[in-house]
Amino acid sequence: MPTPIAWIFWADADAQTLSSSSVRSDFGVAVVERMNEVGMAVDVSHSGDQTTLDAFEVTKKPALLTHGNCRALANHPRCKTDEAIRQMAATGGVMGITGVRMFVKTEEPTTVEHVLDHFDHVRDLVGVEHLGIGSDIDLDGYDDMPAELNRSLRAGYKGTYAFRDKIDIDVLAHPKRVFDLTEGLIRRGYSDRDIELVLGGNFERVLAEIWNV
């Protein structure tokens, strides 16, 4: 049974807060090629800008951004450029939008409507067929974590991660948040078919193609 997904980190240990890391070593190319062969999904959500583009160029299977947001709307290193989003779509891949506060908007207020703006941006840029949910939080969110664990989480990242007092967005920090997202998509005019794709249809289609070895 194939290993489902692997994040591409190896080019630079600090890739998630840098933009200059690159996958383009013989080893990096060989790893992506081998992942394609064995049915492992290439996920560059935490990779730097150049590694992201390089992985998209090397892979022969759809590549994923399972949990990220759009830098055109929030200038954060964990958000992806329009160029990267277009290249992801060119591979046949899918991007999952997160509800992590500092990835959604760089200042307050930050609301569910701003999260929906990221869904709209990807849809308008590359089409709804490349759009999904990548919430990047557990059932109850980050802000309800025990204080010691929350401090430990924040300490594991560089200052460029720009944590604020809250990490979650209030409406989306509960186990039934998918219903709130769905209601938001309806407000934004997404069709029933579009919503089916966003809620899992796109990831199901692409993972079936990747894991078909």
Backbone as JSON Lines, residues from 0, in Angstrom:
{"i":0,"aa":"M","n":[0.86,-1.2,0.0],"ca":[0.0,0.0,0.0],"c":[0.89,1.24,0.0]}
{"i":1,"aa":"P","n":[0.65,2.2,-0.89],"ca":[1.55,3.35,-1.0],"c":[1.49,4.25,0.23]}
{"i":2,"aa":"T","n":[2.63,4.84,0.56],"ca":[2.65,5.89,1.56],"c":[1.93,7.1,0.98]}
{"i":3,"aa":"P","n":[0.95,7.66,1.68],"ca":[0.08,8.65,1.03],"c":[0.76,9.92,0.56]}
{"i":4,"aa":"I","n":[1.35,10.67,1.47],"ca":[1.8,12.03,1.15],"c":[3.1,12.31,1.87]}
{"i":5,"aa":"A","n":[4.0,13.04,1.23],"ca":[5.22,13.49,1.9],"c":[5.45,14.95,1.58]}
{"i":6,"aa":"W","n":[5.78,15.73,2.6],"ca":[6.14,17.12,2.38],"c":[7.58,17.18,1.91]}
{"i":7,"aa":"I","n":[7.87,18.08,0.99],"ca":[9.22,18.26,0.49],"c":[9.91,19.34,1.31]}
{"i":8,"aa":"F","n":[10.78,18.89,2.21],"ca":[11.47,19.8,3.11],"c":[12.98,19.87,2.85]}
{"i":9,"aa":"W","n":[13.53,18.87,2.16],"ca":[14.96,18.6,2.32],"c":[15.9,19.68,1.82]}
{"i":10,"aa":"A","n":[15.43,20.54,0.95],"ca":[16.35,21.51,0.36],"c":[16.88,22.49,1.39]}
{"i":11,"aa":"D","n":[16.09,22.82,2.39],"ca":[16.51,23.79,3.39],"c":[15.67,23.58,4.63]}
{"i":12,"aa":"A","n":[16.33,23.4,5.76],"ca":[15.6,23.13,6.99],"c":[14.68,24.28,7.37]}
{"i":13,"aa":"D","n":[14.98,25.48,6.89],"ca":[14.16,26.65,7.2],"c":[13.3,27.06,6.01]}
{"i":14,"aa":"A","n":[13.01,26.12,5.13],"ca":[12.31,26.47,3.89],"c":[10.98,27.15,4.15]}
{"i":15,"aa":"Q","n":[10.3,26.77,5.24],"ca":[8.97,27.33,5.47],"c":[9.0,28.81,5.82]}
{"i":16,"aa":"T","n":[10.17,29.37,6.12],"ca":[10.24,30.81,6.38],"c":[11.22,31.5,5.43]}
{"i":17,"aa":"L","n":[11.59,30.82,4.34],"ca":[12.51,31.39,3.37],"c":[11.91,31.31,1.98]}
{"i":18,"aa":"S","n":[12.48,32.05,1.06],"ca":[11.99,32.0,-0.31],"c":[13.07,31.56,-1.29]}
{"i":19,"aa":"S","n":[14.26,31.2,-0.82],"ca":[15.37,30.94,-1.73],"c":[15.76,29.48,-1.83]}
{"i":20,"aa":"S","n":[15.1,28.59,-1.06],"ca":[15.49,27.19,-1.08],"c":[15.16,26.56,-2.43]}
{"i":21,"aa":"S","n":[15.9,25.52,-2.79],"ca":[15.7,24.89,-4.09],"c":[15.84,23.38,-3.98]}
{"i":22,"aa":"V","n":[15.0,22.69,-4.73],"ca":[15.04,21.23,-4.79],"c":[16.06,20.74,-5.81]}
{"i":23,"aa":"R","n":[16.6,21.64,-6.64],"ca":[17.33,21.25,-7.82],"c":[18.74,20.74,-7.52]}
{"i":24,"aa":"S","n":[18.8,19.64,-6.82],"ca":[20.01,18.85,-6.73],"c":[19.68,17.51,-7.37]}
{"i":25,"aa":"D","n":[20.7,16.74,-7.7],"ca":[20.44,15.41,-8.25],"c":[19.62,14.58,-7.27]}
{"i":26,"aa":"F","n":[19.92,14.74,-5.98],"ca":[19.17,14.0,-4.97],"c":[17.71,14.42,-4.94]}
{"i":27,"aa":"G","n":[17.47,15.73,-4.98],"ca":[16.11,16.23,-4.95],"c":[15.29,15.73,-6.13]}
{"i":28,"aa":"V","n":[15.87,15.79,-7.31],"ca":[15.17,15.3,-8.51],"c":[14.88,13.81,-8.38]}
{"i":29,"aa":"A","n":[15.87,13.06,-7.9],"ca":[15.7,11.61,-7.77],"c":[14.59,11.27,-6.77]}
{"i":30,"aa":"V","n":[14.5,12.05,-5.7],"ca":[13.46,11.8,-4.71],"c":[12.07,12.02,-5.31]}
{"i":31,"aa":"V","n":[11.88,13.13,-6.02],"ca":[10.58,13.39,-6.63],"c":[10.24,12.31,-7.65]}
{"i":32,"aa":"E","n":[11.2,11.92,-8.45],"ca":[10.96,10.88,-9.45],"c":[10.58,9.56,-8.79]}
{"i":33,"aa":"R","n":[11.26,9.23,-7.7],"ca":[10.95,7.98,-6.99],"c":[9.57,8.07,-6.33]}
{"i":34,"aa":"M","n":[9.22,9.22,-5.8],"ca":[7.88,9.39,-5.24],"c":[6.82,9.15,-6.3]}
{"i":35,"aa":"N","n":[7.04,9.66,-7.5],"ca":[6.11,9.4,-8.6],"c":[5.98,7.9,-8.87]}
{"i":36,"aa":"E","n":[7.1,7.22,-8.85],"ca":[7.12,5.79,-9.18],"c":[6.35,4.95,-8.17]}
{"i":37,"aa":"V","n":[6.47,5.29,-6.89],"ca":[5.86,4.44,-5.85],"c":[4.48,4.92,-5.43]}
{"i":38,"aa":"G","n":[3.99,6.01,-6.02],"ca":[2.65,6.48,-5.69],"c":[2.59,7.32,-4.44]}
{"i":39,"aa":"M","n":[3.61,8.12,-4.2],"ca":[3.63,9.02,-3.05],"c":[3.36,10.44,-3.53]}
{"i":40,"aa":"A","n":[2.42,11.1,-2.91],"ca":[2.06,12.45,-3.33],"c":[3.13,13.46,-2.93]}
{"i":41,"aa":"V","n":[3.45,14.35,-3.82],"ca":[4.41,15.42,-3.58],"c":[3.64,16.63,-3.06]}
{"i":42,"aa":"D","n":[3.89,16.99,-1.8],"ca":[3.2,18.1,-1.16],"c":[4.24,19.14,-0.75]}
{"i":43,"aa":"V","n":[4.16,20.33,-1.35],"ca":[5.15,21.38,-1.09],"c":[4.57,22.54,-0.29]}
{"i":44,"aa":"S","n":[3.61,22.25,0.57],"ca":[2.98,23.29,1.38],"c":[3.99,24.05,2.22]}
{"i":45,"aa":"H","n":[4.98,23.36,2.78],"ca":[5.95,23.99,3.68],"c":[7.26,24.35,2.98]}
{"i":46,"aa":"S","n":[7.32,24.21,1.69],"ca":[8.56,24.47,0.97],"c":[8.71,25.94,0.62]}
{"i":47,"aa":"G","n":[9.96,26.37,0.44],"ca":[10.23,27.72,-0.03],"c":[9.8,27.9,-1.48]}
{"i":48,"aa":"D","n":[9.85,29.14,-1.94],"ca":[9.31,29.46,-3.26],"c":[9.98,28.67,-4.38]}
{"i":49,"aa":"Q","n":[11.32,28.63,-4.39],"ca":[11.99,27.98,-5.51],"c":[11.83,26.47,-5.46]}
{"i":50,"aa":"T","n":[11.89,25.88,-4.25],"ca":[11.66,24.44,-4.13],"c":[10.28,24.09,-4.65]}
{"i":51,"aa":"T","n":[9.3,24.91,-4.33],"ca":[7.94,24.67,-4.79],"c":[7.88,24.61,-6.31]}
{"i":52,"aa":"L","n":[8.46,25.6,-6.97],"ca":[8.42,25.63,-8.43],"c":[9.22,24.49,-9.04]}
{"i":53,"aa":"D","n":[10.39,24.19,-8.44],"ca":[11.22,23.1,-8.96],"c":[10.51,21.76,-8.87]}
{"i":54,"aa":"A","n":[9.85,21.52,-7.73],"ca":[9.14,20.25,-7.57],"c":[8.03,20.12,-8.6]}
{"i":55,"aa":"F","n":[7.33,21.21,-8.87],"ca":[6.27,21.18,-9.88],"c":[6.83,20.87,-11.25]}
{"i":56,"aa":"E","n":[8.02,21.39,-11.54],"ca":[8.62,21.15,-12.85],"c":[9.09,19.7,-12.99]}
{"i":57,"aa":"V","n":[9.58,19.11,-11.91],"ca":[10.15,17.77,-11.98],"c":[9.08,16.68,-11.98]}
{"i":58,"aa":"T","n":[8.03,16.86,-11.17],"ca":[7.05,15.79,-11.02],"c":[6.31,15.48,-12.32]}
{"i":59,"aa":"K","n":[6.02,14.22,-12.5],"ca":[5.2,13.78,-13.63],"c":[3.78,13.45,-13.2]}
{"i":60,"aa":"K","n":[3.52,13.55,-11.92],"ca":[2.18,13.33,-11.36],"c":[1.68,14.65,-10.78]}
{"i":61,"aa":"P","n":[0.38,14.76,-10.54],"ca":[-0.14,15.98,-9.9],"c":[0.58,16.24,-8.57]}
{"i":62,"aa":"A","n":[0.86,17.5,-8.31],"ca":[1.49,17.91,-7.06],"c":[0.47,18.68,-6.22]}
{"i":63,"aa":"L","n":[0.7,18.69,-4.92],"ca":[-0.28,19.23,-3.99],"c":[0.26,20.39,-3.17]}
{"i":64,"aa":"L","n":[-0.64,21.3,-2.85],"ca":[-0.45,22.29,-1.79],"c":[-1.58,22.01,-0.8]}
{"i":65,"aa":"T","n":[-1.4,21.04,0.07],"ca":[-2.53,20.55,0.85],"c":[-3.03,21.55,1.86]}
{"i":66,"aa":"H","n":[-2.16,22.45,2.34],"ca":[-2.6,23.43,3.34],"c":[-1.76,24.69,3.21]}
{"i":67,"aa":"G","n":[-2.36,25.67,2.54],"ca":[-1.67,26.93,2.3],"c":[-2.67,28.01,1.92]}
{"i":68,"aa":"N","n":[-2.15,29.19,1.68],"ca":[-3.01,30.32,1.3],"c":[-2.31,31.14,0.22]}
{"i":69,"aa":"C","n":[-2.92,32.24,-0.15],"ca":[-2.49,33.0,-1.32],"c":[-1.71,34.24,-0.9]}
{"i":70,"aa":"R","n":[-0.48,34.37,-1.38],"ca":[0.34,35.51,-1.01],"c":[-0.19,36.82,-1.6]}
{"i":71,"aa":"A","n":[-0.95,36.72,-2.66],"ca":[-1.57,37.93,-3.21],"c":[-2.52,38.58,-2.2]}
{"i":72,"aa":"L","n":[-3.0,37.8,-1.24],"ca":[-3.93,38.32,-0.24],"c":[-3.29,38.47,1.13]}
{"i":73,"aa":"A","n":[-2.23,37.71,1.41],"ca":[-1.54,37.79,2.7],"c":[-0.06,37.55,2.46]}
{"i":74,"aa":"N","n":[0.75,38.55,2.7],"ca":[2.18,38.46,2.41],"c":[2.91,37.73,3.55]}
{"i":75,"aa":"H","n":[2.73,36.43,3.58],"ca":[3.33,35.57,4.59],"c":[4.13,34.49,3.87]}
{"i":76,"aa":"P","n":[5.29,34.07,4.42],"ca":[6.12,33.09,3.72],"c":[5.47,31.73,3.53]}
{"i":77,"aa":"R","n":[4.45,31.41,4.32],"ca":[3.75,30.14,4.13],"c":[2.66,30.21,3.07]}
{"i":78,"aa":"C","n":[2.42,31.39,2.55],"ca":[1.46,31.55,1.47],"c":[2.18,31.4,0.12]}
{"i":79,"aa":"K","n":[1.44,30.97,-0.88],"ca":[2.02,30.69,-2.19],"c":[1.72,31.82,-3.18]}
{"i":80,"aa":"T","n":[2.7,32.07,-4.04],"ca":[2.56,33.09,-5.07],"c":[1.56,32.63,-6.13]}
{"i":81,"aa":"D","n":[1.06,33.58,-6.9],"ca":[0.18,33.22,-8.01],"c":[0.92,32.32,-9.0]}
{"i":82,"aa":"E","n":[2.2,32.58,-9.22],"ca":[2.98,31.73,-10.12],"c":[2.97,30.29,-9.64]}
{"i":83,"aa":"A","n":[3.18,30.09,-8.34],"ca":[3.19,28.74,-7.79],"c":[1.82,28.08,-7.92]}
{"i":84,"aa":"I","n":[0.77,28.85,-7.68],"ca":[-0.58,28.28,-7.78],"c":[-0.88,27.87,-9.22]}
{"i":85,"aa":"R","n":[-0.46,28.69,-10.17],"ca":[-0.66,28.32,-11.57],"c":[0.12,27.07,-11.93]}
{"i":86,"aa":"Q","n":[1.36,26.97,-11.45],"ca":[2.17,25.79,-11.75],"c":[1.6,24.54,-11.09]}
{"i":87,"aa":"M","n":[1.07,24.69,-9.88],"ca":[0.39,23.57,-9.23],"c":[-0.75,23.07,-10.09]}
{"i":88,"aa":"A","n":[-1.56,24.0,-10.57],"ca":[-2.7,23.61,-11.41],"c":[-2.24,22.96,-12.71]}
{"i":89,"aa":"A","n":[-1.12,23.43,-13.25],"ca":[-0.6,22.86,-14.5],"c":[-0.2,21.4,-14.33]}
{"i":90,"aa":"T","n":[0.16,21.0,-13.12],"ca":[0.48,19.58,-12.88],"c":[-0.79,18.76,-12.72]}
{"i":91,"aa":"G","n":[-1.93,19.41,-12.6],"ca":[-3.18,18.73,-12.32],"c":[-3.49,18.64,-10.84]}
{"i":92,"aa":"G","n":[-2.77,19.39,-10.01],"ca":[-2.88,19.27,-8.56],"c":[-4.01,20.06,-7.95]}
{"i":93,"aa":"V","n":[-4.01,20.09,-6.6],"ca":[-5.05,20.75,-5.82],"c":[-4.39,21.54,-4.69]}
{"i":94,"aa":"M","n":[-4.99,22.68,-4.36],"ca":[-4.55,23.5,-3.24],"c":[-5.64,23.55,-2.18]}
{"i":95,"aa":"G","n":[-5.29,23.2,-0.94],"ca":[-6.22,23.28,0.18],"c":[-6.01,24.57,0.95]}
{"i":96,"aa":"I","n":[-7.08,25.32,1.18],"ca":[-7.01,26.61,1.86],"c":[-7.12,26.41,3.37]}
{"i":97,"aa":"T","n":[-6.26,27.08,4.14],"ca":[-6.27,26.97,5.59],"c":[-7.06,28.09,6.24]}
{"i":98,"aa":"G","n":[-7.37,27.88,7.53],"ca":[-7.97,28.92,8.33],"c":[-7.03,29.45,9.39]}
{"i":99,"aa":"V","n":[-5.73,29.33,9.14],"ca":[-4.73,29.83,10.09],"c":[-4.65,31.34,9.95]}
{"i":100,"aa":"R","n":[-4.87,32.04,11.05],"ca":[-5.11,33.48,11.02],"c":[-4.03,34.26,10.27]}
{"i":101,"aa":"M","n":[-2.75,34.01,10.56],"ca":[-1.71,34.85,9.96],"c":[-1.46,34.49,8.5]}
{"i":102,"aa":"F","n":[-1.98,33.33,8.05],"ca":[-1.89,32.99,6.63],"c":[-3.04,33.61,5.84]}
{"i":103,"aa":"V","n":[-4.1,33.97,6.55],"ca":[-5.3,34.48,5.9],"c":[-5.22,35.99,5.68]}
{"i":104,"aa":"K","n":[-4.72,36.7,6.7],"ca":[-4.64,38.16,6.62],"c":[-3.55,38.61,7.58]}
{"i":105,"aa":"T","n":[-2.8,39.61,7.19],"ca":[-1.65,40.02,8.0],"c":[-1.99,41.03,9.08]}
{"i":106,"aa":"E","n":[-3.26,41.44,9.14],"ca":[-3.67,42.34,10.21],"c":[-5.12,42.07,10.55]}
{"i":107,"aa":"E","n":[-5.54,42.65,11.67],"ca":[-6.93,42.49,12.1],"c":[-7.82,43.57,11.49]}
{"i":108,"aa":"P","n":[-9.1,43.31,11.36],"ca":[-9.78,42.06,11.71],"c":[-9.51,40.96,10.68]}
{"i":109,"aa":"T","n":[-9.57,39.71,11.13],"ca":[-9.42,38.55,10.26],"c":[-10.62,37.64,10.51]}
{"i":110,"aa":"T","n":[-11.44,37.45,9.5],"ca":[-12.71,36.74,9.66],"c":[-12.85,35.62,8.64]}
{"i":111,"aa":"V","n":[-13.94,34.87,8.76],"ca":[-14.21,33.81,7.8],"c":[-14.36,34.36,6.39]}
{"i":112,"aa":"E","n":[-14.81,35.6,6.26],"ca":[-14.94,36.19,4.93],"c":[-13.57,36.34,4.25]}
{"i":113,"aa":"H","n":[-12.56,36.62,5.04],"ca":[-11.2,36.71,4.48],"c":[-10.69,35.33,4.06]}
{"i":114,"aa":"V","n":[-11.08,34.3,4.8],"ca":[-10.74,32.93,4.37],"c":[-11.4,32.64,3.02]}
{"i":115,"aa":"L","n":[-12.65,33.01,2.91],"ca":[-13.37,32.77,1.65],"c":[-12.75,33.53,0.49]}
{"i":116,"aa":"D","n":[-12.13,34.67,0.77],"ca":[-11.44,35.41,-0.28],"c":[-10.33,34.56,-0.91]}
{"i":117,"aa":"H","n":[-9.67,33.73,-0.1],"ca":[-8.61,32.86,-0.62],"c":[-9.2,31.77,-1.51]}
{"i":118,"aa":"F","n":[-10.33,31.22,-1.11],"ca":[-11.02,30.26,-1.98],"c":[-11.34,30.91,-3.32]}
{"i":119,"aa":"D","n":[-11.91,32.11,-3.28],"ca":[-12.27,32.82,-4.51],"c":[-11.04,33.09,-5.37]}
{"i":120,"aa":"H","n":[-9.93,33.45,-4.73],"ca":[-8.73,33.8,-5.49],"c":[-8.22,32.61,-6.28]}
{"i":121,"aa":"V","n":[-8.15,31.45,-5.64],"ca":[-7.68,30.25,-6.35],"c":[-8.67,29.85,-7.44]}
{"i":122,"aa":"R","n":[-9.94,29.89,-7.13],"ca":[-10.95,29.56,-8.15],"c":[-10.82,30.46,-9.36]}
{"i":123,"aa":"D","n":[-10.69,31.76,-9.13],"ca":[-10.62,32.71,-10.25],"c":[-9.31,32.59,-11.0]}
{"i":124,"aa":"L","n":[-8.25,32.19,-10.3],"ca":[-6.93,32.11,-10.92],"c":[-6.76,30.84,-11.76]}
{"i":125,"aa":"V","n":[-7.21,29.69,-11.24],"ca":[-6.92,28.43,-11.93],"c":[-8.13,27.52,-12.08]}
{"i":126,"aa":"G","n":[-9.25,27.86,-11.48],"ca":[-10.44,27.03,-11.62],"c":[-10.76,26.24,-10.36]}
{"i":127,"aa":"V","n":[-12.04,25.99,-10.15],"ca":[-12.49,25.31,-8.95],"c":[-12.0,23.87,-8.88]}
{"i":128,"aa":"E","n":[-11.6,23.3,-10.02],"ca":[-11.12,21.92,-10.06],"c":[-9.79,21.75,-9.33]}
{"i":129,"aa":"H","n":[-9.16,22.85,-8.95],"ca":[-7.86,22.79,-8.26],"c":[-7.95,23.34,-6.84]}
{"i":130,"aa":"L","n":[-9.14,23.33,-6.26],"ca":[-9.39,23.98,-4.98],"c":[-9.95,22.99,-3.97]}
{"i":131,"aa":"G","n":[-9.44,23.07,-2.73],"ca":[-9.95,22.21,-1.67],"c":[-9.79,22.87,-0.32]}
{"i":132,"aa":"I","n":[-10.05,22.1,0.73],"ca":[-9.91,22.56,2.11],"c":[-8.67,21.92,2.71]}
{"i":133,"aa":"G","n":[-7.83,22.76,3.33],"ca":[-6.65,22.26,4.02],"c":[-6.54,22.96,5.36]}
{"i":134,"aa":"S","n":[-7.45,22.65,6.27],"ca":[-7.67,23.5,7.44],"c":[-6.42,23.7,8.28]}
{"i":135,"aa":"D","n":[-5.52,22.71,8.35],"ca":[-4.25,22.83,9.08],"c":[-4.44,22.98,10.59]}
{"i":136,"aa":"I","n":[-5.61,22.59,11.1],"ca":[-5.83,22.62,12.54],"c":[-6.57,21.35,12.94]}
{"i":137,"aa":"D","n":[-6.48,20.98,14.23],"ca":[-7.21,19.82,14.7],"c":[-8.66,20.21,14.98]}
{"i":138,"aa":"L","n":[-9.41,19.34,15.63],"ca":[-10.85,19.55,15.77],"c":[-11.2,20.87,16.45]}
{"i":139,"aa":"D","n":[-10.46,21.22,17.49],"ca":[-10.81,22.4,18.28],"c":[-9.88,23.58,18.05]}
{"i":140,"aa":"G","n":[-8.96,23.47,17.12],"ca":[-8.08,24.59,16.82],"c":[-6.85,24.65,17.71]}
{"i":141,"aa":"Y","n":[-6.02,25.66,17.44],"ca":[-4.77,25.85,18.19],"c":[-5.0,26.61,19.51]}
{"i":142,"aa":"D","n":[-5.91,27.54,19.51],"ca":[-6.03,28.44,20.65],"c":[-6.54,27.76,21.91]}
{"i":143,"aa":"D","n":[-7.16,26.58,21.77],"ca":[-7.63,25.83,22.93],"c":[-6.59,24.84,23.44]}
{"i":144,"aa":"M","n":[-5.41,24.82,22.83],"ca":[-4.35,23.95,23.32],"c":[-3.94,24.37,24.74]}
{"i":145,"aa":"P","n":[-3.44,23.44,25.56],"ca":[-2.86,23.84,26.85],"c":[-1.77,24.89,26.62]}
{"i":146,"aa":"A","n":[-1.67,25.84,27.53],"ca":[-0.77,26.98,27.35],"c":[0.67,26.54,27.07]}
{"i":147,"aa":"E","n":[1.13,25.51,27.76],"ca":[2.51,25.07,27.56],"c":[2.74,24.54,26.15]}
{"i":148,"aa":"L","n":[1.75,23.78,25.63],"ca":[1.87,23.27,24.27],"c":[1.8,24.41,23.25]}
{"i":149,"aa":"N","n":[0.96,25.39,23.52],"ca":[0.85,26.53,22.62],"c":[2.17,27.3,22.56]}
{"i":150,"aa":"R","n":[2.78,27.52,23.71],"ca":[4.08,28.21,23.74],"c":[5.14,27.39,23.0]}
{"i":151,"aa":"S","n":[5.11,26.09,23.19],"ca":[6.08,25.22,22.51],"c":[5.91,25.27,21.0]}
{"i":152,"aa":"L","n":[4.66,25.26,20.56],"ca":[4.38,25.37,19.13],"c":[4.96,26.65,18.55]}
{"i":153,"aa":"R","n":[4.68,27.76,19.19],"ca":[5.13,29.05,18.69],"c":[6.65,29.15,18.71]}
{"i":154,"aa":"A","n":[7.28,28.55,19.72],"ca":[8.74,28.62,19.83],"c":[9.45,27.85,18.74]}
{"i":155,"aa":"G","n":[8.74,26.95,18.08],"ca":[9.35,26.12,17.05],"c":[9.5,26.8,15.7]}
{"i":156,"aa":"Y","n":[9.04,28.05,15.58],"ca":[9.09,28.75,14.31],"c":[9.84,30.07,14.45]}
{"i":157,"aa":"K","n":[10.38,30.53,13.34],"ca":[11.08,31.82,13.33],"c":[10.1,32.98,13.48]}
{"i":158,"aa":"G","n":[10.64,34.14,13.79],"ca":[9.82,35.32,13.96],"c":[9.02,35.7,12.74]}
{"i":159,"aa":"T","n":[9.52,35.31,11.55],"ca":[8.8,35.63,10.32],"c":[7.45,34.93,10.22]}
{"i":160,"aa":"Y","n":[7.2,33.96,11.1],"ca":[5.87,33.34,11.12],"c":[4.81,34.31,11.63]}
{"i":161,"aa":"A","n":[5.22,35.31,12.38],"ca":[4.35,36.43,12.77],"c":[3.08,35.98,13.49]}
{"i":162,"aa":"F","n":[3.27,35.14,14.52],"ca":[2.12,34.76,15.33],"c":[1.48,35.98,15.98]}
{"i":163,"aa":"R","n":[0.15,35.96,16.08],"ca":[-0.58,36.97,16.83],"c":[-1.17,36.32,18.08]}
{"i":164,"aa":"D","n":[-1.94,37.09,18.84],"ca":[-2.51,36.54,20.07],"c":[-3.32,35.28,19.78]}
{"i":165,"aa":"K","n":[-4.07,35.32,18.7],"ca":[-4.85,34.17,18.28],"c":[-4.28,33.59,16.99]}
{"i":166,"aa":"I","n":[-4.35,32.27,16.88],"ca":[-3.96,31.58,15.64],"c":[-5.2,31.21,14.84]}
{"i":167,"aa":"D","n":[-6.26,30.84,15.54],"ca":[-7.49,30.41,14.88],"c":[-8.36,31.6,14.47]}
{"i":168,"aa":"I","n":[-9.32,31.3,13.61],"ca":[-10.39,32.24,13.29],"c":[-11.65,31.71,13.97]}
{"i":169,"aa":"D","n":[-12.27,32.52,14.78],"ca":[-13.28,32.06,15.73],"c":[-14.33,31.14,15.12]}
{"i":170,"aa":"V","n":[-14.89,31.52,14.01],"ca":[-15.99,30.75,13.42],"c":[-15.52,29.38,12.94]}
{"i":171,"aa":"L","n":[-14.23,29.22,12.72],"ca":[-13.72,27.98,12.13],"c":[-12.95,27.12,13.12]}
{"i":172,"aa":"A","n":[-12.98,27.45,14.4],"ca":[-12.19,26.72,15.39],"c":[-13.07,25.77,16.19]}
{"i":173,"aa":"H","n":[-13.8,24.9,15.48],"ca":[-14.66,23.93,16.15],"c":[-14.84,22.73,15.21]}
{"i":174,"aa":"P","n":[-15.29,21.59,15.73],"ca":[-15.33,20.37,14.92],"c":[-16.26,20.42,13.72]}
{"i":175,"aa":"K","n":[-17.26,21.3,13.73],"ca":[-18.23,21.36,12.63],"c":[-17.97,22.53,11.71]}
{"i":176,"aa":"R","n":[-16.73,22.99,11.65],"ca":[-16.43,24.19,10.85],"c":[-16.68,24.0,9.37]}
{"i":177,"aa":"V","n":[-16.69,22.76,8.89],"ca":[-16.93,22.55,7.47],"c":[-18.32,23.05,7.08]}
{"i":178,"aa":"F","n":[-19.27,23.03,8.04],"ca":[-20.6,23.56,7.73],"c":[-20.56,25.07,7.55]}
{"i":179,"aa":"D","n":[-19.76,25.74,8.37],"ca":[-19.62,27.2,8.23],"c":[-18.94,27.55,6.91]}
{"i":180,"aa":"L","n":[-17.93,26.78,6.55],"ca":[-17.27,27.02,5.26],"c":[-18.24,26.78,4.11]}
{"i":181,"aa":"T","n":[-19.03,25.73,4.2],"ca":[-19.99,25.43,3.14],"c":[-21.01,26.56,3.0]}
{"i":182,"aa":"E","n":[-21.51,27.06,4.13],"ca":[-22.44,28.18,4.07],"c":[-21.79,29.4,3.42]}
{"i":183,"aa":"G","n":[-20.5,29.61,3.72],"ca":[-19.79,30.72,3.1],"c":[-19.64,30.55,1.61]}
{"i":184,"aa":"L","n":[-19.36,29.34,1.17],"ca":[-19.24,29.08,-0.27],"c":[-20.57,29.31,-0.98]}
{"i":185,"aa":"I","n":[-21.65,28.92,-0.31],"ca":[-22.98,29.18,-0.89],"c":[-23.2,30.69,-1.02]}
{"i":186,"aa":"R","n":[-22.83,31.44,0.03],"ca":[-22.98,32.91,-0.04],"c":[-22.18,33.49,-1.2]}
{"i":187,"aa":"R","n":[-21.04,32.89,-1.48],"ca":[-20.19,33.39,-2.56],"c":[-20.63,32.92,-3.94]}
{"i":188,"aa":"G","n":[-21.68,32.12,-4.02],"ca":[-22.23,31.75,-5.31],"c":[-21.68,30.47,-5.91]}
{"i":189,"aa":"Y","n":[-21.0,29.66,-5.12],"ca":[-20.52,28.38,-5.62],"c":[-21.71,27.45,-5.84]}
{"i":190,"aa":"S","n":[-21.67,26.71,-6.92],"ca":[-22.74,25.76,-7.22],"c":[-22.6,24.51,-6.34]}
{"i":191,"aa":"D","n":[-23.65,23.7,-6.3],"ca":[-23.57,22.45,-5.54],"c":[-22.42,21.59,-6.03]}
{"i":192,"aa":"R","n":[-22.23,21.52,-7.33],"ca":[-21.15,20.71,-7.9],"c":[-19.79,21.28,-7.5]}
{"i":193,"aa":"D","n":[-19.65,22.6,-7.54],"ca":[-18.4,23.22,-7.12],"c":[-18.09,22.87,-5.67]}
{"i":194,"aa":"I","n":[-19.11,22.94,-4.82],"ca":[-18.91,22.68,-3.4],"c":[-18.52,21.22,-3.17]}
{"i":195,"aa":"E","n":[-19.12,20.3,-3.91],"ca":[-18.72,18.9,-3.8],"c":[-17.24,18.72,-4.12]}
{"i":196,"aa":"L","n":[-16.77,19.42,-5.14],"ca":[-15.36,19.34,-5.5],"c":[-14.47,19.91,-4.41]}
{"i":197,"aa":"V","n":[-14.85,21.06,-3.87],"ca":[-14.04,21.72,-2.84],"c":[-14.01,20.89,-1.56]}
{"i":198,"aa":"L","n":[-15.12,20.28,-1.2],"ca":[-15.21,19.55,0.07],"c":[-14.49,18.2,0.03]}
{"i":199,"aa":"G","n":[-13.94,17.83,-1.08],"ca":[-13.2,16.57,-1.12],"c":[-13.1,15.93,-2.48]}
{"i":200,"aa":"G","n":[-13.99,16.3,-3.39],"ca":[-13.99,15.67,-4.7],"c":[-12.69,15.86,-5.46]}
{"i":201,"aa":"N","n":[-12.12,17.06,-5.37],"ca":[-10.87,17.32,-6.1],"c":[-9.72,16.51,-5.53]}
{"i":202,"aa":"F","n":[-9.58,16.49,-4.2],"ca":[-8.52,15.7,-3.6],"c":[-8.72,14.21,-3.88]}
{"i":203,"aa":"E","n":[-9.95,13.75,-3.84],"ca":[-10.22,12.33,-4.13],"c":[-9.78,11.98,-5.55]}
{"i":204,"aa":"R","n":[-10.11,12.83,-6.5],"ca":[-9.74,12.58,-7.89],"c":[-8.24,12.53,-8.08]}
{"i":205,"aa":"V","n":[-7.54,13.52,-7.52],"ca":[-6.11,13.63,-7.73],"c":[-5.34,12.54,-6.99]}
{"i":206,"aa":"L","n":[-5.73,12.24,-5.76],"ca":[-5.04,11.19,-5.02],"c":[-5.25,9.82,-5.67]}
{"i":207,"aa":"A","n":[-6.42,9.59,-6.26],"ca":[-6.64,8.34,-6.98],"c":[-5.67,8.21,-8.15]}
{"i":208,"aa":"E","n":[-5.38,9.32,-8.81],"ca":[-4.43,9.3,-9.92],"c":[-3.0,9.06,-9.41]}
{"i":209,"aa":"I","n":[-2.64,9.72,-8.31],"ca":[-1.29,9.59,-7.78],"c":[-1.04,8.19,-7.23]}
{"i":210,"aa":"W","n":[-2.03,7.64,-6.52],"ca":[-1.84,6.35,-5.86],"c":[-2.08,5.17,-6.79]}
{"i":211,"aa":"N","n":[-2.39,5.4,-8.04],"ca":[-2.67,4.34,-8.99],"c":[-1.38,3.77,-9.56]}
{"i":212,"aa":"V","n":[-0.66,2.97,-8.75],"ca":[0.61,2.37,-9.2],"c":[0.52,0.86,-9.06]}
